[in-house]
Amino acid sequence: MYSKDFLCMFYVKSFTSFVICQFTSLSRYYQTIVLDGSKFYVLGGIYGTNFAYANEVIYIDLSKKFEISAPPWNVAVATPDKEFLATSCLNSVNGSTIFLIGGLASVLQD
């Protein structure tokens, strides 16, 4: 279940270490994106028509050549919440912090 109220707190996500693995990403919507140099990050979102919420942050390195039909997506990190309808911005001072602001969240249930 997800919160129907907009979150009033700021989520600060620091991406200083990465677990890198390539995978094929599913199409999603209500995600947020940020461009950090040559890396294009996609955060959260919803998959398909059954409202499967995404909790991973994926990226693609735009400085490397790739086939447009099979882009080499990488998983940067999984988040504790499944965020969507949020916005994001990059800390340009150190370039290692992405701020995820507002949106809706669906907390993962164990």
C-alpha positions in Angstrom: 0.0 0.0 0.0 1.3 3.5 -0.6 0.8 6.8 1.1 -1.8 9.0 -0.6 -0.4 12.1 1.0 2.6 13.9 -0.5 5.6 13.5 1.8 6.7 16.6 3.6 10.2 15.4 4.3 13.2 15.4 2.1 14.8 12.1 1.2 18.6 12.4 1.0 20.2 9.5 -0.9 23.9 9.3 -1.1 25.3 7.2 -3.9 29.0 7.0 -2.9 29.3 3.2 -3.4 27.8 1.1 -6.0 26.9 -2.6 -6.5 27.2 -2.9 -10.3 25.4 -5.5 -12.3 23.9 -5.2 -15.8 20.2 -6.1 -16.4 17.3 -5.4 -18.7 15.1 -2.8 -17.2 11.3 -3.0 -17.7 9.4 0.0 -19.0 8.2 2.3 -16.2 6.4 5.6 -15.6 6.1 8.1 -12.8 9.9 7.8 -12.3 12.3 10.7 -11.7 15.6 11.1 -13.5 18.9 13.0 -13.0 22.0 13.4 -15.2 25.3 13.4 -13.4 28.1 14.1 -15.9 27.8 11.1 -18.3 25.6 9.0 -16.1 21.8 9.0 -16.5 20.0 7.9 -13.3 16.4 6.7 -13.1 14.9 6.5 -9.6 11.7 4.7 -8.6 8.6 4.5 -10.7 5.8 2.1 -11.5 5.9 -0.9 -13.9 3.1 -2.1 -16.2 -0.6 -2.0 -15.6 -0.5 -4.0 -12.3 1.2 -1.1 -10.4 4.4 -2.9 -9.4 6.4 -0.3 -7.7 10.2 0.0 -8.4 12.6 0.4 -5.5 15.9 0.4 -7.4 18.0 3.2 -8.8 19.4 2.3 -12.2 21.8 4.1 -14.5 23.4 4.0 -17.9 26.8 5.5 -18.7 26.3 7.7 -21.8 30.0 8.1 -22.4 30.2 4.4 -23.7 28.8 3.3 -27.0 25.9 0.8 -26.9 23.1 -0.6 -29.0 19.9 1.5 -28.5 17.8 -1.6 -28.7 19.6 -3.2 -25.7 21.0 -0.4 -23.5 23.3 -1.6 -20.7 21.4 -0.6 -17.6 23.1 -1.0 -14.2 21.6 -1.2 -10.7 23.2 1.4 -8.5 21.3 0.7 -5.3 18.0 -0.5 -4.0 16.0 1.9 -1.8 14.0 0.9 1.3 10.9 2.6 -0.1 9.3 2.3 -3.5 9.1 5.9 -4.6 7.2 7.5 -7.5 5.9 10.9 -8.5 8.9 12.5 -6.8 11.5 14.9 -8.2 15.2 14.9 -7.8 18.3 17.1 -8.1 22.0 16.6 -7.9 24.4 18.2 -5.4 26.8 19.9 -7.8 29.4 20.6 -5.1 30.5 17.0 -4.6 28.5 15.3 -7.3 27.8 12.2 -5.1 24.5 13.1 -3.5 21.1 13.0 -5.2 18.2 14.6 -3.4 14.9 12.8 -3.8 12.1 15.3 -2.9 8.4 14.7 -2.2 6.4 12.2 -4.1 4.5 9.1 -2.9 6.0 6.0 -1.4 5.0 2.4 -0.9 6.9 0.9 2.0 8.3 -2.6 1.4 6.6 -5.3 3.5 8.6 -8.3 4.7 
